[in-house]
Every structure is written in C-alpha cells, then in structure tokens.
C-alpha cells in the first residue's frame, strides 16, 4: 500500500484492509484516481464485510436484510462500478465525490 495512505490510517483501518484483501486492493486503486464530479449514476451499490447491502439500478432499489445485531466494520460505496467512498467506522479513507456529504456511521 502506498506510504502516504498508510501513514494516515488508524490501526483499526489497517486491520480491516489487511483482513479484506479485495477491499485493500480496491482502496489502493481508487486512492490514485481523481474525484468524480457531481453526477447521477445509473448504478449505486453499498457494501460491507458481509457483501452487498443496498443497490439502486436505474431508480429501482434493493436492500438486503441484516440482523439488528449486525455491525458493519466498513462501508464501501460504488457509483457505476467505481469505488467512490470507503470508511472504517468514522474514518473516511476514500472520498472521491465533490459536493458529497460525509455521514457518521452508527455502530
């Protein structure tokens, strides 16, 4: 992982990225990409460690049921197949959207 990115991550974020190699690679790749201007994506997907939580495709929304005890270790958001947001608890690691509000993850 890039030194600049590594140096600013908490130990919890590092633990998550070490444990989930797919997400580590996705974060590394998106960290090098520019911000995405405001747009209206056709496909929006939200993931955590258990997989897809929510998707919206051309206005149709599908959400996945999880137990009330479910705790997301991280949240990843894709727009049209590109990782645009990744956070571990309240630590934002990837934020590629201009004019996008960062929200606090409750956990």
C-alpha positions in Angstrom: 0.0 0.0 0.0 1.2 3.5 -0.7 3.2 5.0 2.1 1.2 8.3 2.2 -2.1 6.4 2.6 -0.6 4.0 5.2 0.8 6.8 7.4 -2.6 8.4 7.9 -4.7 5.3 8.7 -5.7 4.2 12.2 -4.7 0.7 13.4 -8.4 -0.4 13.1 -8.5 0.7 9.4 -5.2 -1.1 8.7 -6.6 -4.2 10.4 -9.7 -4.1 8.1 -7.6 -3.6 5.0 -5.2 -6.4 5.9 -8.1 -8.8 6.7 -10.0 -8.0 3.5 -7.6 -8.1 0.6 -10.2 -7.3 -2.0 -11.1 -4.1 -0.3 -7.4 -3.2 0.3 -6.8 -3.5 -3.5 -9.9 -1.5 -4.3 -8.9 1.3 -1.9 -5.4 1.4 -3.3 -6.6 1.6 -6.9 -9.2 4.3 -6.1 -6.8 6.3 -4.0 -4.9 7.1 -7.1 -7.9 8.2 -9.1 -9.3 11.8 -9.3 -12.5 13.0 -7.7 -15.7 12.4 -9.6 -17.8 15.4 -10.4 -21.5 15.5 -9.3 -23.5 13.2 -11.4 -26.5 11.0 -11.4 -25.1 7.4 -11.5 -27.2 4.7 -13.0 -26.0 2.1 -10.5 -25.3 2.8 -6.8 -24.1 -0.1 -4.6 -23.2 -0.2 -0.9 -21.2 -3.0 0.7 -19.8 -4.0 4.0 -17.8 -7.1 5.0 -20.9 -9.3 4.5 -21.4 -8.2 0.9 -24.0 -6.1 -0.9 -26.3 -4.2 1.5 -28.1 -1.9 -1.0 -28.3 -1.4 -4.7 -30.1 1.1 -6.9 -30.2 0.4 -10.6 -31.9 2.9 -12.8 -34.2 4.0 -9.9 -35.0 0.6 -8.7 -33.8 -0.1 -5.1 -33.0 -3.4 -3.5 -31.8 -3.7 0.1 -30.5 -6.8 1.9 -31.9 -7.7 5.3 -29.4 -7.9 8.1 -30.0 -8.7 11.8 -30.4 -6.0 14.3 -27.1 -7.1 15.9 -25.2 -6.7 12.6 -22.2 -4.3 12.8 -20.6 -3.1 9.6 -16.8 -3.0 10.0 -16.6 -0.7 7.0 -18.8 0.8 4.3 -17.9 0.9 0.7 -20.0 2.8 -2.0 -19.7 2.3 -5.7 -21.1 4.5 -8.4 -21.4 2.9 -11.9 -18.7 0.3 -10.9 -16.2 2.8 -9.4 -15.3 2.9 -5.7 -16.2 6.4 -4.6 -16.4 6.1 -0.8 -14.8 3.8 1.8 -14.9 4.3 5.6 -14.0 2.2 8.6 -16.2 3.4 11.4 -16.0 7.2 11.2 -12.6 7.2 9.4 -13.1 8.2 5.8 -10.4 6.5 3.6 -11.7 7.1 0.1 -13.9 10.1 -0.7 -13.9 10.8 -4.5 -17.2 12.7 -4.7 -17.3 16.5 -4.9 -20.2 18.1 -3.0 -20.9 14.8 -1.2 -21.9 14.9 2.5 -19.9 12.6 4.7 -22.2 11.0 7.3 -21.4 9.4 10.6 -21.6 5.7 10.7 -23.5 4.5 13.7 -22.2 1.3 15.3 
